[in-house]
Amino acid sequence: MYNRRFFQSKLGQAATASILAMVAFVALSTQMQASPAFAATMNCEAVELA
């Protein structure tokens, strides 16, 4: 099914590029460390309208 002729075709090259992009995304996303959200730690005064 997936042989050398498939991977030499345009569809096979697109599939290979897609797989490599997904692997790169997973590899890079595991390297990121979550930082605290800035919106949760903002110091601002709340104004309440009556």
C-alpha distances in whole Angstrom, upper triangle without the diagonal:
4,6,10,10,8,10,13,13,16,13,11,15,16,14,15,18,18,17,20,22,22,22,25,27,26,28,31,32,32,35,37,40,41,45,47,47,50,51,52,54,56,60,61,64,63,66,66,68,70
4,7,8,6,7,10,11,13,11,9,12,13,11,11,15,15,14,16,19,19,19,22,24,24,25,28,29,29,32,34,37,39,42,45,45,48,49,50,52,54,57,59,62,61,64,65,66,69
4,5,5,7,9,10,13,12,9,12,15,13,12,16,17,16,18,21,21,21,23,26,26,27,29,31,31,33,36,39,41,44,47,47,50,51,52,54,56,60,61,64,64,66,67,69,72
4,5,5,6,9,12,12,9,11,14,13,12,15,17,16,17,20,21,21,23,26,26,27,29,31,32,33,36,39,41,44,47,48,50,52,53,55,56,60,62,65,64,67,68,70,73
4,6,5,6,10,10,8,11,13,13,13,16,18,18,19,22,23,23,25,27,28,29,31,33,34,35,38,41,43,46,49,49,51,52,54,56,57,61,62,65,65,67,69,70,73
4,5,5,8,7,5,8,11,10,10,13,15,15,16,19,20,20,22,24,25,26,28,30,31,33,35,38,40,43,46,46,48,49,51,53,54,58,59,62,62,64,65,66,69
4,5,8,7,4,6,9,8,8,11,12,12,13,16,17,18,19,22,23,23,25,27,29,30,32,36,37,40,43,43,46,47,48,50,52,56,57,60,60,62,63,65,68
4,7,8,6,6,10,11,10,12,15,15,16,18,20,20,22,24,25,26,28,30,31,32,34,38,40,43,46,46,48,49,51,52,54,57,59,62,62,64,65,67,70
4,5,5,6,9,10,11,12,14,15,17,18,20,21,22,24,26,27,28,30,32,33,35,39,40,43,46,45,47,48,50,52,53,57,58,61,61,63,64,65,68
4,5,5,6,9,10,11,12,14,15,16,18,20,21,22,24,26,27,28,30,32,33,37,38,41,43,43,45,45,47,49,50,54,55,58,58,60,61,62,65
4,5,5,6,9,10,10,12,14,15,17,18,20,21,23,24,26,27,29,31,32,35,36,39,42,41,43,44,46,48,49,53,54,57,56,58,59,60,63
4,5,5,6,9,10,11,12,14,15,17,18,20,21,22,24,26,27,29,31,34,36,39,41,41,43,44,46,48,49,53,54,57,57,59,60,62,64
4,5,5,6,9,10,11,12,14,15,16,18,20,21,22,24,26,27,29,32,34,37,40,39,41,43,44,46,47,51,52,56,55,58,59,60,63
4,5,5,6,9,10,10,12,14,15,16,18,20,21,22,24,26,27,31,32,35,37,37,39,40,42,44,45,48,50,52,52,54,56,57,60
4,5,5,6,9,10,11,12,14,15,17,18,20,21,23,25,26,30,31,34,36,36,38,39,41,43,44,48,49,52,52,54,55,57,60
4,5,5,6,9,10,11,12,14,16,16,18,20,21,23,25,28,30,33,36,36,38,40,41,43,44,48,50,53,52,55,56,58,61
4,5,5,6,9,10,10,12,14,15,16,18,20,21,23,26,28,31,34,33,35,37,39,40,42,45,47,50,50,52,54,55,58
4,5,5,6,9,10,11,12,14,15,16,19,20,21,25,26,29,32,31,34,35,36,38,39,43,45,48,47,50,51,53,56
4,5,5,6,9,10,11,12,14,15,17,19,20,24,25,29,31,31,34,35,36,38,40,44,45,48,48,51,52,54,57
4,5,5,6,9,10,10,12,14,16,17,19,22,24,27,30,31,33,35,36,37,39,43,45,48,48,51,52,54,57
4,5,5,6,9,10,10,12,14,16,17,20,22,25,28,28,30,31,33,34,36,40,41,44,44,47,49,50,53
4,5,5,6,9,10,10,12,14,16,19,20,23,26,26,29,30,31,33,35,39,40,43,43,46,47,49,52
4,5,5,6,9,10,11,13,15,18,20,23,26,27,30,31,32,34,36,39,41,45,45,48,49,51,54
4,5,5,6,8,10,11,13,16,18,21,25,25,28,29,31,32,34,37,39,43,43,46,48,50,53
4,5,5,6,9,10,11,14,16,19,22,22,25,26,27,29,31,34,36,40,40,43,44,46,49
4,5,5,6,9,10,13,15,18,21,22,25,27,27,29,31,35,37,40,40,43,45,47,50
4,6,6,7,9,13,15,18,22,23,26,28,28,29,32,35,38,41,41,45,46,49,52
4,5,5,7,10,13,16,19,20,22,25,26,27,29,32,35,38,39,42,44,46,49
4,5,5,9,10,13,17,17,20,22,23,24,26,30,32,35,36,39,41,43,46
4,6,8,10,14,17,19,21,24,24,25,27,31,33,37,37,41,42,45,48
4,7,10,13,16,18,21,23,24,24,27,30,33,36,37,40,42,45,48
4,7,9,13,14,17,19,20,21,23,26,29,32,33,36,39,41,44
4,6,10,12,15,18,17,18,20,24,27,30,31,34,36,39,42
4,7,9,12,14,14,15,17,21,24,27,27,31,33,36,39
4,6,9,12,11,12,14,17,20,24,25,28,30,33,37
4,6,9,8,8,11,14,17,20,21,25,27,30,33
4,5,6,7,9,13,15,18,19,22,24,27,30
4,5,5,6,10,12,16,17,20,22,25,29
4,6,5,9,10,13,14,17,19,22,25
4,6,9,11,13,14,17,19,22,25
4,6,9,12,14,18,20,23,26
4,6,10,11,15,18,21,24
4,7,10,13,16,19,23
4,6,10,13,16,19
4,6,10,13,16
4,6,10,13
4,7,10
4,7
4
